[in-house]
Each structure stands twice: as C-alpha cells, then as structure tokens.
Amino acid sequence: MTGGALLVALLTATAVAIIGSSPRANAAVSYDHRAVVINGQRRILMSGSIHYPRSTPEMWPDLLQKAKDGGLDVVQTYVFWNGHEPTQGQYYFGDRYDLVRFVKLAHQAGLYVHLRIGPYVCAEWNFGCVRAPSVAAVTSSFFFLMQTIEFYSQSCILLPRCFNQMFSCSGFPVWLKYVPGMSFRTDNGPFKAAMQKFVEKIVSMMKSEGLFEWQGGPIILAQVENEYGPMESVMGGGAKPYANWAAKMAVATGAGVPWVMCKQDDAPDPVINTCNGFYCDYFTPNSNSKPTMWTEAWSGWFTAFGGTVPHRPVEDLAFAVARFVQKGGSFVNYYMYHGGTNFDRTSGGPFIATSYDYDAPIDEYGLLRQPKWGHLRDLHKAIKQAEPALISGDPTVQSIGNYEKAYVFRSSGGACAAFLSNYKTNAAASVVFDGRRYELPAWSITVLPDCKTAAFNTATVREASSAPASMTPAAGGFSWQSYGEATNALDDRAFTKDGLVEQLSMTWDKSDYMWYTTFVNIDSSEQFLKSGQWPQLTIYSAGHALQVFVNGQSYGTVYGGYDSPKLTYSGYVKMWQGSNKISILSAAVGLPNQGTHYEAWNVGVLGPVTLSGLNEGKRDLSNQKWTYQIGLHGESLGVYSAAGSSSVQWGSAAGKQPLTWHKAYFNTPAGSAPVALDMGSMGKGQAWVNGHHIGRYWSYKASGAGGCGGCGYAGTYNEKKCQSNCGDISQRYYHVPRSWLNPSGNLLVLMEEFGGDLSGVTLVTRTT
C-alpha cells in the first residue's frame, strides 16, 4: 500500500469509527428502525422533488412556499454535475445553478432539504454539458479530438462500444469522456477520483455556508449514487466494489447527516437503502436498524416527443402513500412535486420533451394543479395528526373483512392511529373497527388519527378540481424576419476524414447538429441520365433525425422516436454528370439518461450509406472521404442573441422553408400570469428569448392508437394507464419565464429545421 493509499484508508476508517455502524444517538440528525431522528425526535417526513435548474431563481420562493403550504417538511433535489463543472476544474454556481441560494430559500420557507449529490442523476436529464463552449471552439479542437479517438481506438479495441459505454451516464460533464482510462460507474480509478472530488466539493460548499442541520441549516439527508442496484448484475466484477466504495467515500466526507442509496439493496451500513417506484409498500430496508424510506413516489410520468401525456389520478397516489405509511414507512418524497422545464438542451432520453411537468402537484408554470395539490395537502395533515402514534413503533394488523385490514399504531402515552384499507378495485366495503362502522370506497384507505375519527379517505376528494389550464393569446402578433442557414456551403470549421464518424465523438454535445458531406462522381455513361430513373440514396443512422440535400436541393427529412431512435432514409435523388454533392444534416434530440445497452447508444450517420440504380448496381459511399462540420452557421454566429442577430442580413419572412432562422420582437403581456409560446404550427427546432434558450420544440404527434380512453383511479397504476393527447401534438406550449422578459422589445429567435407556419406562432398567458 502506498503512503497516499494508507492515508486514505486511515481517514476512511476514522470517519466510519466516528459515525459507527449507525449515526450517533446524540447527532443533530440520526435514525433508528422507525424513522429519521432530528434533534432527538422521530419524524414522519413528507418531501417533494423540485429541481433548481428546471425553474428560475425568481420562481423558487413561490414554489417552495407552495410546497410548505402543501404540508411538506422536506424539499429534495438532485445536484447536476454537468451544470456545475462544465469544464474540468472550472465550477459554475450562478443563475439557475445557484444551489446555495436554492437551499437557503428552502430554509427560509421552513423546509428541510434532502440533497441527492449522486453525481449520477438519471432524471431524464441530458448527459452532455449544459454551459457549453461555442461550436466554433469545439471545431477548432479537432486535432485534439483525433488524438483522443486514436487513444480510445488503441485502449478500447472496439471504439464504438467504448464511446457508447461512456454515454451510460446522466448529468455527467462531457469532459469525463476524454479522461484517459475512464470507465463510468464501476471500480475505476479515474472515475472514482473525479466523482470523489465533486462530491467533496459539494459537501465542503454546504459546510462552508453552514447549511447542514447540525450547523443550523436545513440539510438533513444526502444521497450518493442513484438507482445503481439494478445495474450491478450487468456491470461486472467492478460493480459491487464500486458501490461499497461510493458509500464509504460519502460517509468519509463528514457531512454529519445520514446518507442514502436508492434502489441499492446491498447498501452497506450506515448508508440507508431506499425505494423508488409507483408503489413501495412492499419494501423493507436491508437492516432492522434502518427506517423505511421512499425517495421517489412517482406523482406522474415524463412526456416524450411523439408520446402521449401521462396522468396519475390523485386518489391512487394518495392511496399509495397511505399504504406505505400504514406499513411502517416514515419518509415519502414525491417525484416530482414541481417538475418544471428542460431549458437549454438539458432533456435526455433521447426524445424527452422540453416540458418536465410530470403531472406534479405544482405544474410546469408554478401553478397549483387541483385537486392533486389540495388532496395531498389533506393527506399530509391527517398523517401529521397521527404522527405521535406513528412514531411509537410498528403497527399491529387486524383483519376487518375479506379484503379489508386495519393497521393500528399505539404509543405508551396513549396515542392511537389507525389506517383502514380496502384493496378491492371494484367494490366499496362497510367495515367495523373498534365498535364503529366505516364506509370504505374501492381501492382506498381511511386515516383515523385518533383511532376514531375518519379524518381522510384517499378516494374521497374534497378539493374542487380546477378548470383545465387556459392558454389565452396575448394582444398583438409577430412581425417576422428570416435568415436562411447555408445548406450547400462549408466554411473554415469543416474537416475531412476517411469514412463515417460517430456524431457525439465530434460535437462533444455542444450542438445538436452535425453535417456529413461527400461527393459522388457520375460518369456520362450512366443509364439513369438517359432514362430519368434517378438513383436511390439509402442512409442508415443511429438517430435521431436527419435531412438530406443533394446539390443544394432538399430531399426530405426522417426521424426516429423514443422507443426506436434509429432510422433509415431511402429516396430517389436527382444527379447530373460529373461531381454531385450529398449533404446530410444529422440532429440529436437529447442523450441517454439511463440504461446499460451501450452498443445501441450511438448517434449520427454510422452507415452504410449507399447509392443504388447505377450501372455498377449499388455503390457503398461509407468508406470514402467525408467532410464534417459541427453545428449550424447561425449557431457559431450566435444569431439567437441581440449582438449575434445584428451580424447577419435578415430578409422577409421565408414561409415554410427548412433550416431557416426566424426572429421577431414582442412586448411582455400585462399582468403576472405565466407566459408561453404556442408552437403548434411549427415543425422542429429550438427557441430563444432575449438570448435565453427556451429549449427544443417539436410538433411531433403521438400515436392515436388506444391508450387515451377512460381513466379510473382504482387498480395498480403504471405510466401507460391514464394518458391524453393521443393523435395530438405531445407538446404545444413552451414556458417563457417572466424573469427573462423586458417590458418591451423582447427578441424571439427560432431555428426551424423542417419548415413551419410562422403565422400560427402565438404568445399566450396561462391561467387555471
């Protein structure tokens, strides 16, 4: 053992010895079998996820206050490594990534904080770098990229698999890909060193700001790694040592609060293993000394471009929570409580929509979703009334019918609480408990905080449903100007290489786009020149969308989908004698945020690319010289900003033209209602307001085949059970935070890839 290794081992052993196999009984935050213990008091804790980068700092106080008013004790958030360390060793904690400000605001609202440092986060969050350098800067680093590729081709043997393995991550900064010897989320020295440095950075920052509970701050829990348990069986021999190392490393940071690992059945003491899912009443921790905790109670589900919009009935969500608590659960976190928006290009998947509304109790715009918010508030109130009995110990279970049970908690001081449950999905039940009769609707639980009074039933919703959200067009329209993106020209950012290359290895995810260009020579003897039967171009791509141009003329667009990102283009293209230019624009739509099938995670044109219908039959173009250009010309000029937009010559509105930039100016609507853009008439692209990246837009329609019928609350829920928007656009409206707007003269810029109807773009305000 080296001196450095010996020192690390001694420090780790010392930290574990100080904390012991379970947290100290007199620590500010500890735990026992029944619950998390704060300053000596067991607590039943209700929590909700609000991710700080998915809303603006100006929205945070209101969101946190609504969480508090909704009966929450804790706010839970991931920490997003790629947002905080976009360049190795250079940290960013400003604007939407001001983590310290968010935690302090939570404290001011009277909330505790559960900090999920990870740093793997899943969360449908993009792998790539959020605050990226310019496209031009990436291209200028081409020779470094080539050297990096050469390194991996020598060290990984199978280059595509090696690159794809590195994309098994979510929320990781892109520079990690290029650390020599890197292998993600396994017993790998370079990865563990980088991960430890970041985790220690965050813990140290929180300590220096006095934000842990023992310092008088709000942070009572921390999380390391994320949903790694299911990965262990496929990650090989390095998986278990890595998981154990991560737990010990986290404890050794001296955060002074309990650490959790979700979906990690073998989490070593003193780390608590926790549950994620639609239901967790079946879950028990791996030690009788640990409390039963639910870190992700899924309040709904995410939306993908081309997918339906999922909904989870609040009656079922409340039933799931009450069912967990009645079986001894003491910590519940709603994932999400406010989902927010995937601004910039932060959505992962691929094909995850820009909206991350998640059917949460607080909607994407910060408005209450009723009756979900109110019904859960009432549930939390009933649970709090029952807390003196709940924290006393485990329940006793009584049968009060064929499908009905009573879970009863009693304290030595005389407190009593009961949960009466009816698991039947299609029939109510009339039951007798402790000499009193109670009516239980199907698939419901009634909470008796005093073992007598029915304070709450999960299926009886007293909160009035709010009217469907109304999108009201603002006064005035847009006067558009357009600027065409060059489709038949290469600039000094272009580079040439033999054969096809994987897109992300070139772009570093600094842009969704990359051009693939090659030339084909057509001899005068080709028969199609006389017959007019044009040759057929076929392109196989790993995804996610592409457009084809031959000699500057557009020959169509193809794209994949959430369940099948790979795609094939096949079309007849007009060619002439001599040199013909084939240009393919490949576009990514977010990077994978979870999974293990690395071989399927390439992006871009990997081939083969063939031209058939020639005298020779079929010609394979895959291995000839190709010229590559990262990003769009307008991106490199920054035409989405005020300064950049003045650097090009804008013309009159270009109609339904593909690959066109459009700009317009608008005044901010009066009032305080949230603002959005109605993009339903457009195709696919990206939008900016005053230089702020609203995100990707895409009028991709969901399948109309089934899935959007009735939605009863009773019975086991999954993300396919209650859906809307079948046959309609997955996402039509895009949130524009008011804090990004000026009273007048706001600059709106669109990059339209496919071609859309500008006359249909409308500024709207959202009310409920």
Secondary structure, 3 states (H helix, E strand, C coil): CCHHHHHHHHHHHHHHHHHCCCCCCCCCEEECCCCEEECCEEECEEEEEECHHHCCCCCHHHHHHHHHHCCCCEEEEECCHHHHCCECCECCCCHHHCHHHHHHHHHHCCCEEEEEEECCCCCCECCCCCCCCCHHHHHHCHHHHHHHHHHHHHHCCCHHHHHHHHCCCCCCCHHHHHCCCCCCCCCCHHHHHHHHHHHHHHHHHHHHCCCEHHHCCCEEEEEECCCCHHHHHHCHHHHHHHHHHHHHHHHHCCCCCCEEEECCCCCCCCCEEEEEECCCCCCCCCCCCCCCEEEEEECCCCCECCCCEECCCHHHHHHHHHHHHHCCCCEEEEEEEECCECCCCCECECCECCECCCCCCECCCCCECCCHHHHHHHHHHHHHHHHHHHCCCCCEEEECCCCEEEEEEECCCCCEEEEEEECCCCCCEEEEECCEEEEECCCEEEEECCCCCCCEECCCCCCCCCCCCEEEECCCCCCCEEEECCCCCCCCCCEEEECCCCHHHHHCCCCCEEEEEEEEEECCCCCHHHHCCCCEEEEEECCCEEEEEECCEEEEEEECCCCCCCEEEEEECCCCCEEEEEEEEEECCCCECCCCCHHHCCCCEEEEEEEEEECCEEEECCCCEEEEEECCHHHHHCCCCHHHHCCCCCEECCCCCCCEEEEEEECCCCCCCCEEEECCCCCEEEEEECCEEEEEEECCEECCCCCCCCCCCCCCCCCCCCEECECCECCCEEEECHHHCCCCCEEEEEEECCCCCHHHCEEEEEEC
